[in-house]
Amino acid sequence: MARILVTGATGFIGGQLVEALLSRGEQVDCLVRRCSNPERIERLRSLGAGIVSGSVSDPGSLAAAVARAKAIYHLAGLTRTVRKSEYFECNAEGVTNVLAAAAGLPSPPTVLVVSSLAAAGPSAAGQPRTETDPCRPVSIYGKSKRAGELAAHRWADRAPISIIRPPMVIGQGDPVSLEMFRVIHRSGLHLAPGLRQPEYSVVHVADLVTAMMAIVERGERLPAGGQFEEANGRDDPDAASLANGSTAPWENGFTSRPEGRDRREACLCGQGYYFVNSGPPVTFSELGRLAARALNRRAIVLRFPAPVVWVVGAAGEAVGRVRRRASFFNWDKAREARAGHWTCSGDKIAAGLGFRPEQGMLARLEETVAWYRQAGWL
C-alpha cells in the first residue's frame, strides 16, 4: 500500500502532522535519525507510524524511505546552529537529497517542502507579504531556507513539488512559545523588545497541518523548466549559487538584490508557493496579552530598548560557541528580531484551496494552555 513519508516527524510540527494523517486513516512512515530522541520515536510508533532510519543529509539512506511514498512532507530542517554552513547542509542540500530520491521513482510522489517566512524576508508596514513578492531574507537561516526553495526548482520537471512558508508557529507541543506562557504565568509580566511595535503573522499548528494536507492533495506545483533563466535565456547566477548552497552573493553584506533581479524572481516565486496564517497580524505585546487571557491572568507588558536585542543575541552567540551548541537566541535570531514586520497574506490559500482558520487566535491559545497544563509543562 502506498504510504506517506514525513521527515522531521520528531519535531513540534512534524509530530502534529503525523497524528493528523494517521487520524485520517493514512499509512505513515517517519524518517528519523539514529540520534533522535528515543521517547519521541516511541510516541510516533505508539501512534501507529512506521519508523525508517535515515537522514536527509545521507542520500544513501533515502532510497528505501521514499520507495513506497505517494506523498512526502519534508519538514526536516535546522533552525539554529553554531556553524552557518550547517544551515545550508541541512536546509538546502537536504531538499536536494530528498527530491533526488523522489524523482528517481517511476511515479514520483508529490513533495511538500516546508520552508519559512524567513526565506521571503520581513514585510513593509501594513503590507503583508504575498507569494509573488521578491525575496529578501535577512538572516543566515532565512537565506538557507531560500536556498532550499531554489534547489527545489531544479527538480520541478521531474516531481510535483509545492512549498509552504509558515510564519511564527504556536500550539500544543511547542517548546519555544512555552517560555512566553511560563513568564506570564509565573510573574504576570510579558517582555516585548523595542519601543516600536512590529507586527507578526502567527499560525496555529493545527491550522498549519490542515493547510499542508490541502496543498499536497490539491495545491499548485512549482513550474517545470526554465526556473533560473532570465527573459533572454541567461542563468541568474545568484539563484544558481543559492540553490547549490552558496551564500556568496549575500555574505559580503548585501541584504537585497538589484531591482532587475527582484523583478525576475517575482515572476518565479508565485506558482506553487503558499503562505498561511491563523488571522490578522498582531504585535508581540498583543500576543502576550492574548496569552495572558488564555491563562486567566493579567499581564503587564514591559518594553525594553532595541539595543538590548543585539546584546542578548551577542551573548547567546558567545555562549553557543563556547559550549559548541547553538543557543536559542543568537546573533542570527537578533537579525530577524530587529528586521521589522513579519507578516504574510493568507489570501491565496483561501481563494485557491478554501482554507480558513477553524478558530480565533484566543481560542487556539486556550487550547495550547490546556495542553501545556495536561502535559505538566505549566
VOBA-1610 file (N, C-alpha, C; in pm, whole numbers, padded with zeros to 5 digits, always signed):
BEGIN
Met+00084-00120+00000Met+00000+00000+00000Met+00087+00124+00000Ala+00048+00223-00081Ala+00122+00348-00085Ala+00112+00418+00050Arg+00221+00482+00088Arg+00229+00543+00220Arg+00270+00689+00207Ile+00264+00759+00316Ile+00309+00897+00323Ile+00436+00902+00407Leu+00538+00972+00357Leu+00663+00985+00429Leu+00673+01125+00489Val+00708+01132+00617Val+00727+01260+00684Val+00870+01267+00735Thr+00944+01368+00691Thr+01076+01394+00750Thr+01057+01500+00859Gly+01143+01497+00960Gly+01127+01591+01071Gly+01008+01557+01159Ala+00970+01429+01162Ala+00850+01388+01235Ala+00866+01396+01385Thr+00988+01398+01436Thr+01008+01406+01581Thr+01001+01549+01632Gly+00987+01645+01542Gly+00976+01785+01581Gly+00835+01824+01620Phe+00820+01947+01663Phe+00692+02001+01708Phe+00585+01991+01600Ile+00611+02046+01481Ile+00512+02045+01374Ile+00496+01904+01317Gly+00608+01835+01297Gly+00603+01702+01239Gly+00520+01605+01319Gly+00533+01611+01451Gly+00455+01521+01536Gly+00306+01545+01523Gln+00266+01672+01515Gln+00125+01705+01499Gln+00074+01660+01361Leu+00158+01674+01259Leu+00120+01631+01125Leu+00098+01481+01119Val+00190+01404+01176Val+00178+01259+01174Val+00048+01215+01241Glu+00019+01275+01356Glu-00104+01240+01427Glu-00228+01269+01342Ala-00228+01384+01274Ala-00343+01421+01190Ala-00357+01326+01072Leu-00246+01290+01008Leu-00252+01199+00894Leu-00303+01062+00935Leu-00255+01012+01048Leu-00299+00881+01096Leu-00447+00882+01131Ser-00494+00994+01186Ser-00635+01004+01223Ser-00726+00999+01101Arg-00672+01029+00985Arg-00747+01024+00859Arg-00736+00887+00792Gly-00668+00795+00856Gly-00656+00661+00802Gly-00539+00641+00708Glu-00448+00736+00701Glu-00331+00724+00614Glu-00227+00630+00676Gln-00150+00566+00591Gln-00035+00488+00634Gln+00087+00579+00629Val+00156+00597+00741Val+00261+00698+00751Val+00393+00636+00793Asp+00500+00674+00723Asp+00636+00640+00763Asp+00706+00768+00808Cys+00790+00757+00910Cys+00864+00871+00962Cys+01013+00846+00946Leu+01080+00936+00875Leu+01225+00927+00861Leu+01289+00987+00986Val+01363+00906+01061Val+01423+00954+01186Val+01572+00920+01188Arg+01648+01009+01246Arg+01791+00986+01261Arg+01816+00895+01381Arg+01930+00828+01379Arg+01966+00739+01490Arg+01981+00817+01621Cys+02016+00945+01610Cys+02038+01026+01730Cys+01911+01096+01778Ser+01796+01070+01714Ser+01672+01134+01754Ser+01629+01090+01894Asn+01550+01173+01958Asn+01501+01146+02092Asn+01423+01014+02095Pro+01468+00916+02174Pro+01400+00785+02176Pro+01254+00794+02220Glu+01224+00886+02312Glu+01086+00900+02359Glu+00995+00949+02247Arg+01046+01041+02165Arg+00965+01091+02054Arg+00945+00983+01948Ile+01049+00903+01925Ile+01035+00793+01829Ile+00932+00693+01878Glu+00937+00661+02007Glu+00843+00566+02063Glu+00700+00618+02056Arg+00683+00750+02075Arg+00549+00807+02065Arg+00495+00790+01923Leu+00579+00818+01823Leu+00535+00801+01684Leu+00498+00656+01657Arg+00578+00565+01709Arg+00550+00422+01689Arg+00419+00383+01758Ser+00396+00438+01878Ser+00273+00405+01951Ser+00148+00457+01881Leu+00163+00564+01805Leu+00051+00618+01729Leu+00016+00530+01609Gly+00110+00446+01567Gly+00088+00360+01452Gly+00172+00393+01331Ala+00266+00485+01346Ala+00352+00523+01234Ala+00466+00424+01218Gly+00511+00406+01094Gly+00629+00326+01069Gly+00755+00410+01089Ile+00859+00349+01137Ile+00985+00420+01164Ile+01091+00373+01065Val+01146+00468+00991Val+01251+00439+00894Val+01376+00514+00935Ser+01484+00443+00956Ser+01609+00506+00998Ser+01678+00569+00878Gly+01718+00695+00894Gly+01787+00765+00786Gly+01798+00912+00815Ser+01858+00985+00723Ser+01878+01128+00740Ser+01871+01197+00604Val+01817+01317+00601Val+01812+01393+00475Val+01952+01433+00431Ser+02048+01426+00521Ser+02186+01458+00486Ser+02262+01337+00434Asp+02198+01221+00433Asp+02260+01097+00386Asp+02179+01042+00269Pro+02217+01077+00145Pro+02139+01033+00029Pro+02121+00883+00022Gly+02219+00808+00068Gly+02210+00663+00061Gly+02100+00604+00147Ser+02056+00678+00249Ser+01954+00626+00339Ser+01813+00658+00293Leu+01800+00733+00183Leu+01668+00783+00143Leu+01595+00693+00044Ala+01666+00612-00030Ala+01602+00531-00134Ala+01493+00442-00076Ala+01525+00371+00031Ala+01426+00281+00093Ala+01312+00361+00155Ala+01343+00479+00208Ala+01242+00559+00276Ala+01135+00609+00180Val+01174+00646+00057Val+01079+00705-00038Val+01015+00601-00129Ala+01062+00478-00123Ala+01021+00378-00222Ala+00871+00358-00228Arg+00802+00363-00113Arg+00658+00336-00111Arg+00575+00464-00098Ala+00640+00579-00107Ala+00570+00704-00077Ala+00483+00752-00192Lys+00360+00788-00162Lys+00274+00857-00258Lys+00281+01008-00238Ala+00329+01048-00120Ala+00348+01189-00089Ala+00456+01201+00017Ile+00531+01310+00011Ile+00637+01335+00109Ile+00616+01474+00167Tyr+00611+01481+00298Tyr+00611+01609+00370Tyr+00752+01629+00424His+00823+01723+00363His+00963+01744+00402His+00972+01859+00502Leu+00976+01823+00631Leu+00984+01921+00739Leu+01123+01931+00801Ala+01205+01830+00782Ala+01336+01828+00849Ala+01416+01951+00813Gly+01467+02019+00914Gly+01546+02139+00891Gly+01616+02182+01017Leu+01707+02274+01001Leu+01787+02324+01112Leu+01750+02469+01137Thr+01708+02501+01260Thr+01666+02638+01292Thr+01773+02718+01364Arg+01871+02652+01422Arg+01983+02724+01484Arg+02103+02632+01490Thr+02221+02692+01476Thr+02345+02617+01479Thr+02460+02713+01502Val+02573+02660+01546Val+02692+02742+01568Val+02761+02771+01435Arg+02767+02670+01347Arg+02834+02687+01218Arg+02730+02714+01110Lys+02740+02830+01045Lys+02636+02866+00949Lys+02636+02774+00827Ser+02747+02709+00797Ser+02748+02617+00684Ser+02651+02501+00707Glu+02626+02468+00835Glu+02535+02359+00865Glu+02391+02394+00826Tyr+02356+02522+00829Tyr+02224+02562+00783Tyr+02203+02515+00639Phe+02303+02539+00554Phe+02290+02507+00412Phe+02301+02357+00388Glu+02384+02290+00468Glu+02396+02145+00452Glu+02263+02076+00478Cys+02188+02126+00576Cys+02060+02064+00610Cys+01944+02125+00530Asn+01933+02257+00532Asn+01814+02323+00476Asn+01814+02334+00325Ala+01930+02327+00262Ala+01936+02333+00115Ala+01974+02197+00057Glu+02086+02141+00101Glu+02126+02011+00047Glu+02028+01902+00086Gly+01965+01916+00204Gly+01865+01818+00245Gly+01748+01813+00148Val+01705+01930+00099Val+01597+01936+00000Val+01640+01864-00128Thr+01762+01893-00173Thr+01813+01828-00293Thr+01815+01677-00279Asn+01862+01627-00165Asn+01872+01483-00144Asn+01735+01415-00145Val+01640+01475-00077Val+01504+01417-00073Val+01442+01416-00212Leu+01455+01528-00285Leu+01393+01536-00417Leu+01465+01447-00519Ala+01594+01432-00505Ala+01665+01343-00596Ala+01616+01200-00579Ala+01594+01160-00454Ala+01543+01025-00429Ala+01401+01009-00481Ala+01318+01111-00460Ala+01179+01104-00506Ala+01170+01104-00657Ala+01251+01188-00722Ala+01246+01200-00867Ala+01294+01074-00937Gly+01369+00992-00867Gly+01420+00869-00926Gly+01319+00756-00931Leu+01201+00775-00873Leu+01099+00670-00873Leu+01022+00670-01005Pro+00968+00557-01046Pro+00889+00551-01170Pro+00770+00646-01167Ser+00704+00657-01050Ser+00593+00751-01032Ser+00627+00839-00912Pro+00696+00950-00937Pro+00742+01034-00825Pro+00626+01084-00739Pro+00643+01081-00607Pro+00538+01128-00518Pro+00529+01280-00517Thr+00416+01331-00474Thr+00404+01475-00451Thr+00487+01511-00328Val+00564+01620-00339Val+00651+01660-00229Val+00614+01801-00185Leu+00591+01816-00055Leu+00570+01948+00004Leu+00694+01986+00082Val+00761+02091+00039Val+00878+02143+00110Val+00830+02250+00208Val+00854+02228+00336Val+00813+02323+00438Val+00927+02421+00460Ser+00911+02541+00410Ser+01012+02645+00421Ser+00978+02737+00538Ser+00989+02867+00519Ser+00966+02962+00628Ser+00944+03101+00570Leu+00868+03182+00642Leu+00856+03323+00606Leu+00993+03389+00605Ala+01087+03336+00683Ala+01223+03391+00686Ala+01290+03385+00549Ala+01249+03290+00465Ala+01305+03279+00330Ala+01263+03396+00243Ala+01145+03450+00269Ala+01095+03565+00193Ala+01148+03696+00250Gly+01164+03701+00382Gly+01214+03822+00445Gly+01103+03903+00510Pro+01139+04009+00581Pro+01040+04092+00650Pro+00950+04166+00553Ser+00839+04215+00605Ser+00741+04286+00523Ser+00740+04434+00557Ala+00685+04513+00468Ala+00668+04656+00494Ala+00546+04676+00583Ala+00541+04788+00653Ala+00430+04818+00742Ala+00298+04818+00665Gly+00203+04740+00714Gly+00071+04736+00652Gly+00065+04665+00519Gln+00173+04596+00481Gln+00178+04526+00353Gln+00227+04382+00373Pro+00139+04294+00416Pro+00179+04154+00434Pro+00238+04096+00306Arg+00336+04012+00320Arg+00400+03952+00204Arg+00303+03860+00130Thr+00315+03863-00003Thr+00239+03771-00087Thr+00336+03681-00160Glu+00282+03577-00222Glu+00366+03476-00286Glu+00446+03530-00404Thr+00406+03640-00463Thr+00478+03693-00579Thr+00576+03804-00544Asp+00592+03836-00417Asp+00689+03937-00377Asp+00831+03885-00394Pro+00927+03972-00429Pro+01068+03930-00433Pro+01117+03893-00294Cys+01213+03805-00289Cys+01262+03754-00160Cys+01383+03833-00113Arg+01381+03872+00015Arg+01493+03944+00075Arg+01519+03891+00215Pro+01568+03769+00227Pro+01596+03714+00361Pro+01708+03794+00429Val+01697+03811+00559Val+01794+03893+00632Val+01884+03810+00724Ser+01849+03687+00751Ser+01928+03602+00840Ser+01991+03488+00761Ile+02094+03429+00818Ile+02156+03313+00754Ile+02055+03200+00744Tyr+01977+03183+00848Tyr+01872+03082+00845Tyr+01777+03107+00728Gly+01730+03229+00713Gly+01639+03263+00605Gly+01701+03239+00469Lys+01827+03273+00454Lys+01896+03252+00326Lys+01910+03102+00295Ser+01932+03022+00399Ser+01943+02878+00377Ser+01809+02818+00338Lys+01701+02868+00395Lys+01569+02820+00356Lys+01534+02862+00213Arg+01574+02984+00176Arg+01554+03027+00037Arg+01638+02942-00058Ala+01758+02907-00014Ala+01841+02819-00097Ala+01773+02685-00119Gly+01706+02635-00014Gly+01631+02510-00029Gly+01517+02523-00127Glu+01449+02638-00125Glu+01341+02662-00220Glu+01393+02661-00363Leu+01503+02731-00384Leu+01559+02738-00519Leu+01611+02602-00564Ala+01663+02525-00470Ala+01707+02390-00504Ala+01588+02305-00550Ala+01472+02328-00487Ala+01352+02252-00525Ala+01314+02277-00670His+01337+02400-00719His+01302+02431-00857His+01377+02343-00957Arg+01495+02300-00920Arg+01575+02218-01012Arg+01511+02082-01039Trp+01419+02041-00951Trp+01357+01910-00966Trp+01211+01920-01010Ala+01165+02041-01038Ala+01023+02062-01065Ala+00975+01997-01195Asp+01066+01965-01286Asp+01026+01896-01409Asp+01029+01745-01393Arg+01070+01698-01273Arg+01077+01554-01250Arg+00990+01505-01135Ala+00933+01597-01059Ala+00845+01560-00948Ala+00749+01675-00920Pro+00626+01645-00877Pro+00532+01750-00839Pro+00568+01806-00701Ile+00600+01936-00696Ile+00653+01997-00574Ile+00577+02124-00541Ser+00547+02142-00414Ser+00491+02267-00364Ser+00573+02312-00244Ile+00561+02441-00211Ile+00636+02499-00100Ile+00541+02581-00013Ile+00548+02561+00117Ile+00472+02642+00211Ile+00568+02716+00301Arg+00535+02843+00331Arg+00621+02928+00414Arg+00546+02971+00540Pro+00550+02894+00645Pro+00480+02933+00767Pro+00548+03053+00833Pro+00468+03140+00899Pro+00525+03244+00984Pro+00551+03185+01122Met+00542+03264+01228Met+00556+03214+01364Met+00450+03106+01391Val+00494+02990+01440Val+00403+02878+01466Val+00389+02859+01616Ile+00265+02847+01663Ile+00239+02822+01804Ile+00147+02702+01816Gly+00131+02651+01938Gly+00037+02542+01958Gly+00087+02439+02055Gln+00003+02341+02081Gln+00037+02237+02176Gln+00162+02161+02132Gly+00252+02144+02228Gly+00378+02077+02199Gly+00490+02169+02159Asp+00463+02300+02151Asp+00566+02395+02109Asp+00652+02435+02229Pro+00781+02398+02229Pro+00868+02434+02341Pro+00916+02578+02337Val+00902+02645+02221Val+00954+02782+02207Val+00858+02883+02271Ser+00731+02883+02226Ser+00636+02977+02284Ser+00602+02943+02428Leu+00634+02822+02471Leu+00613+02784+02612Leu+00675+02884+02707Glu+00794+02935+02671Glu+00863+03028+02761Glu+00783+03156+02781Met+00715+03205+02678Met+00630+03324+02693Met+00518+03295+02792Phe+00454+03180+02776Phe+00345+03145+02866Phe+00396+03129+03010Arg+00513+03068+03027Arg+00567+03047+03160Arg+00595+03177+03233Val+00656+03272+03161Val+00688+03401+03223Val+00560+03471+03267Ile+00460+03472+03181Ile+00333+03537+03215Ile+00266+03464+03331His+00268+03332+03327His+00204+03251+03431His+00269+03274+03567Arg+00402+03283+03569Arg+00474+03293+03696Arg+00484+03435+03750Ser+00496+03532+03659Ser+00524+03669+03705Ser+00418+03772+03668Gly+00332+03737+03572Gly+00236+03835+03524Gly+00299+03942+03437Leu+00421+03914+03388Leu+00493+04009+03303Leu+00510+03950+03164His+00510+04039+03066His+00537+03999+02928His+00641+04095+02872Leu+00754+04040+02831Leu+00865+04120+02781Leu+00853+04138+02631Ala+00856+04264+02586Ala+00845+04294+02444Ala+00963+04381+02403Pro+01038+04340+02302Pro+01156+04416+02261Pro+01122+04541+02182Gly+01191+04650+02211Gly+01181+04773+02131Gly+01061+04859+02168Leu+01076+04988+02143Leu+00966+05081+02166Leu+00869+05082+02049Arg+00920+05054+01927Arg+00832+05036+01813Arg+00765+04899+01824Gln+00652+04883+01761Gln+00576+04760+01773Gln+00555+04696+01636Pro+00652+04619+01589Pro+00632+04549+01462Pro+00522+04445+01475Glu+00461+04413+01362Glu+00353+04314+01361Glu+00405+04180+01310Tyr+00340+04074+01357Tyr+00379+03938+01321Tyr+00256+03859+01279Ser+00270+03783+01173Ser+00170+03683+01141Ser+00198+03559+01225Val+00092+03495+01268Val+00103+03376+01353Val+00013+03268+01296Val+00058+03143+01301Val-00027+03032+01259Val-00025+02927+01369His-00144+02880+01403His-00152+02770+01499His-00117+02640+01428Val-00052+02550+01499Val-00002+02429+01437Val-00114+02346+01374Ala-00233+02347+01435Ala-00345+02271+01376Ala-00387+02330+01243Asp-00389+02463+01234Asp-00421+02528+01106Asp-00313+02500+01003Leu-00188+02503+01046Leu-00077+02476+00954Leu-00086+02335+00898Val-00115+02238+00984Val-00126+02100+00939Val-00240+02084+00838Thr-00353+02148+00866Thr-00466+02144+00772Thr-00427+02203+00637Ala-00357+02315+00640Ala-00313+02379+00516Ala-00215+02290+00440Met-00123+02228+00510Met-00025+02142+00445Met-00092+02026+00373Met-00188+01963+00439Met-00256+01849+00377Met-00336+01893+00254Ala-00396+02011+00263Ala-00473+02062+00148Ala-00382+02089+00029Ile-00263+02142+00054Ile-00169+02171-00054Ile-00123+02042-00122Val-00092+01941-00043Val-00049+01814-00102Val-00161+01753-00185Glu-00283+01763-00138Glu-00395+01699-00207Glu-00436+01771-00335Arg-00437+01906-00332Arg-00493+01976-00448Arg-00429+02111-00476Gly-00310+02133-00425Gly-00244+02262-00442Gly-00170+02276-00574Glu-00124+02397-00600Glu-00038+02424-00717Glu+00097+02357-00699Arg+00164+02334-00811Arg+00300+02280-00809Arg+00395+02382-00871Leu+00521+02371-00839Leu+00622+02459-00898Leu+00623+02442-01049Pro+00648+02549-01123Pro+00654+02536-01269Pro+00774+02454-01312Ala+00756+02373-01412Ala+00864+02287-01460Ala+00940+02357-01572Gly+01074+02362-01556Gly+01159+02412-01662Gly+01180+02562-01661Gly+01303+02604-01690Gly+01335+02744-01708Gly+01334+02827-01581Gln+01344+02759-01465Gln+01324+02831-01342Gln+01435+02930-01308Phe+01554+02914-01362Phe+01664+03005-01331Phe+01700+03095-01448Glu+01616+03094-01551Glu+01652+03169-01671Glu+01589+03307-01673Glu+01666+03404-01719Glu+01612+03536-01743Glu+01536+03534-01876Ala+01473+03645-01907Ala+01395+03653-02031Ala+01483+03630-02153Asn+01611+03666-02144Asn+01699+03649-02259Asn+01769+03513-02259Gly+01734+03429-02163Gly+01786+03293-02165Gly+01908+03269-02081Arg+01967+03373-02022Arg+02087+03352-01940Arg+02047+03312-01798Asp+02131+03235-01732Asp+02104+03194-01594Asp+02121+03312-01500Asp+02045+03308-01389Asp+02061+03404-01281Asp+02167+03350-01186Pro+02287+03407-01180Pro+02394+03350-01100Pro+02363+03347-00953Asp+02293+03447-00901Asp+02260+03445-00759Asp+02167+03329-00726Ala+02065+03308-00810Ala+01973+03199-00786Ala+02045+03065-00792Ala+02130+03048-00891Ala+02201+02921-00907Ala+02294+02895-00789Ser+02365+02999-00743Ser+02458+02978-00632Ser+02384+02947-00504Leu+02269+03011-00481Leu+02191+02981-00363Leu+02138+02838-00368Ala+02091+02796-00485Ala+02038+02661-00498Ala+02145+02556-00469Asn+02270+02590-00492Asn+02380+02498-00463Asn+02434+02513-00323Gly+02369+02598-00241Gly+02410+02611-00101Gly+02511+02719-00075Ser+02543+02800-00172Ser+02641+02907-00152Ser+02570+03037-00118Thr+02626+03112-00023Thr+02568+03241+00012Thr+02656+03355-00034Ala+02749+03325-00123Ala+02847+03425-00161Ala+02788+03559-00203Pro+02678+03563-00280Pro+02625+03693-00322Pro+02581+03780-00206Trp+02548+03717-00090Trp+02497+03795+00022Trp+02595+03806+00138Glu+02697+03722+00142Glu+02785+03721+00259Glu+02870+03846+00269Asn+02878+03927+00165Asn+02956+04050+00170Asn+02875+04167+00224Gly+02758+04139+00281Gly+02682+04245+00346Gly+02556+04285+00274Phe+02529+04228+00156Phe+02407+04263+00083Phe+02288+04193+00147Thr+02178+04264+00163Thr+02056+04205+00216Thr+01941+04215+00117Ser+01967+04266+00001Ser+01865+04270-00103Ser+01933+04255-00239Arg+01852+04234-00338Arg+01906+04212-00471Arg+01882+04333-00559Pro+01958+04345-00668Pro+01933+04455-00761Pro+01791+04451-00812Glu+01736+04565-00847Glu+01595+04575-00886Glu+01558+04482-01001Gly+01643+04475-01101Gly+01611+04390-01215Gly+01598+04245-01175Arg+01685+04200-01088Arg+01680+04061-01045Arg+01558+04037-00958Asp+01518+04137-00878Asp+01396+04125-00799Asp+01277+04098-00890Arg+01270+04169-01002Arg+01157+04151-01091Arg+01155+04010-01149Arg+01272+03957-01185Arg+01277+03822-01239Arg+01228+03723-01135Glu+01277+03740-01011Glu+01239+03644-00908Glu+01091+03654-00874Ala+01036+03776-00879Ala+00894+03792-00850Ala+00810+03709-00945Cys+00854+03695-01071Cys+00779+03617-01168Cys+00791+03468-01139Leu+00895+03427-01067Leu+00923+03286-01048Leu+00867+03230-00918Cys+00848+03314-00817Cys+00823+03260-00684Cys+00677+03253-00647Gly+00583+03276-00740Gly+00443+03270-00705Gly+00380+03134-00720Gln+00396+03071-00834Gln+00330+02944-00860Gln+00389+02833-00773Gly+00302+02761-00704Gly+00345+02650-00620Gly+00384+02690-00480Tyr+00379+02821-00448Tyr+00413+02871-00315Tyr+00287+02910-00240Tyr+00291+02893-00108Tyr+00179+02932-00024Tyr+00227+02992+00108Phe+00161+03100+00149Phe+00169+03150+00285Phe+00043+03105+00358Val+00048+03107+00490Val-00068+03070+00570Val-00060+03142+00704Asn-00175+03178+00759Asn-00178+03236+00894Asn-00309+03200+00960Ser-00320+03229+01088Ser-00442+03198+01164Ser-00523+03323+01197Gly-00503+03429+01122Gly-00579+03551+01146Gly-00496+03675+01120Pro-00550+03791+01154Pro-00478+03916+01132Pro-00347+03920+01210Pro-00249+03997+01163Pro-00121+04007+01235Pro-00141+04075+01370Val-00049+04045+01462Val-00052+04103+01596Val+00087+04152+01632Thr+00095+04248+01721Thr+00224+04286+01778Thr+00260+04185+01885Phe+00385+04185+01925Phe+00427+04092+02029Phe+00358+04126+02162Ser+00333+04253+02184Ser+00259+04294+02304Ser+00118+04238+02302Glu+00052+04247+02186Glu-00084+04195+02174Glu-00088+04044+02192Leu+00014+03975+02138Leu+00020+03830+02154Leu+00033+03794+02301Gly+00114+03871+02376Gly+00130+03846+02518Gly+00000+03868+02595Arg-00073+03970+02558Arg-00200+03995+02626Arg-00301+03883+02598Leu-00302+03833+02473Leu-00389+03721+02441Leu-00348+03596+02519Ala-00218+03574+02530Ala-00169+03458+02607Ala-00210+03470+02753Ala-00204+03592+02807Ala-00245+03614+02946Ala-00393+03583+02965Arg-00476+03624+02868Arg-00619+03593+02877Arg-00642+03443+02873Ala-00565+03374+02789Ala-00578+03228+02783Ala-00539+03163+02915Leu-00450+03228+02988Leu-00406+03179+03119Leu-00494+03228+03233Asn-00596+03310+03199Asn-00681+03375+03301Asn-00598+03462+03394Arg-00506+03534+03335Arg-00421+03625+03411Arg-00418+03761+03343Arg-00374+03860+03416Arg-00348+03991+03358Arg-00198+04006+03346Ala-00154+04059+03234Ala-00010+04072+03210Ala+00027+04219+03195Ile+00137+04256+03256Ile+00196+04388+03238Ile+00303+04375+03131Val+00291+04454+03025Val+00387+04448+02915Val+00504+04540+02947Leu+00623+04483+02950Leu+00745+04560+02974Leu+00825+04565+02844Arg+00838+04684+02790Arg+00917+04701+02669Arg+01059+04741+02706Phe+01155+04681+02638Phe+01294+04716+02664Phe+01359+04769+02537Pro+01461+04852+02548Pro+01522+04918+02432Pro+01573+04818+02329Ala+01564+04858+02203Ala+01607+04771+02093Ala+01750+04724+02104Pro+01846+04808+02148Pro+01984+04759+02156Pro+02001+04637+02246Val+01909+04618+02339Val+01918+04501+02426Val+01909+04372+02345Val+01831+04377+02235Val+01818+04259+02150Val+01955+04217+02096Trp+02032+04316+02050Trp+02165+04284+01997Trp+02257+04233+02108Val+02246+04289+02226Val+02330+04244+02338Val+02299+04099+02373Val+02170+04069+02383Val+02130+03932+02416Val+02171+03836+02304Gly+02155+03880+02179Gly+02195+03797+02067Gly+02345+03769+02066Ala+02424+03872+02095Ala+02570+03855+02100Ala+02609+03761+02214Ala+02541+03776+02328Ala+02572+03689+02442Ala+02537+03544+02410Gly+02422+03525+02347Gly+02383+03390+02309Gly+02479+03329+02209Glu+02527+03412+02116Glu+02625+03365+02018Glu+02754+03321+02085Ala+02801+03401+02180Ala+02925+03369+02250Ala+02911+03242+02332Val+02801+03230+02404Val+02779+03111+02486Val+02770+02987+02398Gly+02702+02999+02285Gly+02689+02887+02195Gly+02822+02839+02141Arg+02910+02934+02110Arg+03041+02897+02056Arg+03127+02830+02163Val+03116+02877+02285Val+03192+02816+02394Val+03142+02674+02421Arg+03010+02660+02423Arg+02951+02529+02453Arg+02944+02439+02330Arg+02972+02497+02212Arg+02962+02425+02085Arg+02821+02370+02063Arg+02724+02445+02111Arg+02584+02411+02092Arg+02506+02541+02080Ala+02429+02556+01976Ala+02362+02683+01948Ala+02265+02720+02058Ser+02269+02846+02098Ser+02171+02898+02192Ser+02040+02925+02119Phe+01932+02929+02196Phe+01802+02955+02134Phe+01800+03091+02067Phe+01855+03193+02135Phe+01856+03328+02078Phe+02001+03368+02055Asn+02038+03383+01929Asn+02175+03415+01895Asn+02176+03537+01801Trp+02291+03564+01741Trp+02305+03682+01656Trp+02213+03673+01535Asp+02196+03552+01481Asp+02111+03536+01363Asp+01965+03565+01397Lys+01921+03519+01514Lys+01784+03547+01556Lys+01766+03695+01588Ala+01871+03759+01636Ala+01863+03903+01662Ala+01842+03980+01531Arg+01906+03935+01423Arg+01885+03998+01292Arg+01737+03996+01255Glu+01675+03881+01276Glu+01534+03869+01242Glu+01448+03955+01335Ala+01481+03954+01463Ala+01402+04028+01560Ala+01402+04178+01532Arg+01511+04229+01478Arg+01525+04372+01454Arg+01497+04412+01309Ala+01447+04318+01229Ala+01428+04346+01086Ala+01297+04420+01058Gly+01207+04426+01155Gly+01080+04496+01133Gly+00963+04401+01136His+00866+04424+01048His+00743+04346+01048His+00765+04210+00980Trp+00694+04109+01031Trp+00698+03976+00972Trp+00554+03929+00950Thr+00494+03976+00843Thr+00355+03942+00815Thr+00341+03883+00675Cys+00240+03800+00657Cys+00216+03738+00528Cys+00066+03726+00505Ser+00027+03726+00381Ser-00114+03720+00343Ser-00159+03575+00325Gly-00279+03546+00372Gly-00337+03414+00352Gly-00440+03413+00241Asp-00443+03517+00158Asp-00546+03530+00055Asp-00538+03419-00051Lys-00417+03384-00091Lys-00404+03287-00199Lys-00456+03149-00157Ile-00416+03104-00040Ile-00458+02970+00002Ile-00608+02968+00034Ala-00661+03083+00075Ala-00805+03091+00100Ala-00884+03084-00031Ala-00839+03161-00130Ala-00910+03164-00258Ala-00892+03035-00338Gly-00771+02981-00339Gly-00742+02865-00422Gly-00780+02732-00361Leu-00766+02720-00227Leu-00790+02591-00162Leu-00902+02596-00058Gly-00963+02713-00042Gly-01073+02724+00053Gly-01030+02715+00198Phe-00904+02743+00225Phe-00856+02731+00363Phe-00899+02850+00446Arg-00953+02823+00564Arg-00986+02925+00662Arg-00948+02871+00800Pro-00892+02955+00888Pro-00867+02910+01025Pro-00996+02864+01091Glu-00991+02753+01161Glu-01113+02698+01219Glu-01159+02774+01342Gln-01065+02837+01414Gln-01098+02910+01536Gln-01019+03040+01541Gly-01062+03130+01631Gly-00989+03253+01651Gly-00862+03230+01731Met-00774+03331+01734Met-00646+03316+01800Met-00660+03289+01950Leu-00753+03359+02017Leu-00769+03338+02161Leu-00809+03195+02191Ala-00902+03141+02113Ala-00945+03002+02135Ala-00828+02906+02114Arg-00746+02934+02014Arg-00630+02848+01988Arg-00529+02855+02104Leu-00510+02976+02158Leu-00418+02990+02271Leu-00472+02920+02395Glu-00602+02921+02412Glu-00662+02850+02524Glu-00641+02699+02509Glu-00652+02648+02386Glu-00622+02507+02360Glu-00477+02476+02395Thr-00389+02567+02358Thr-00246+02547+02384Thr-00219+02543+02533Val-00277+02635+02608Val-00260+02638+02754Val-00312+02509+02817Ala-00427+02464+02771Ala-00484+02340+02825Ala-00390+02222+02801Trp-00328+02219+02682Trp-00234+02109+02653Trp-00110+02120+02742Tyr-00056+02240+02755Tyr+00061+02258+02840Tyr+00033+02209+02983Arg-00083+02243+03034Arg-00116+02204+03171Arg-00134+02054+03182Gln-00201+01993+03086Gln-00222+01849+03089Gln-00089+01774+03080Ala+00004+01830+03003Ala+00134+01766+02986Ala+00229+01796+03102Gly+00188+01885+03191Gly+00273+01919+03305Gly+00380+02022+03271Trp+00364+02092+03158Trp+00463+02192+03118Trp+00438+02325+03189Leu+00316+02347+03234Leu+00283+02468+03309Leu+00240+02429+03449
//
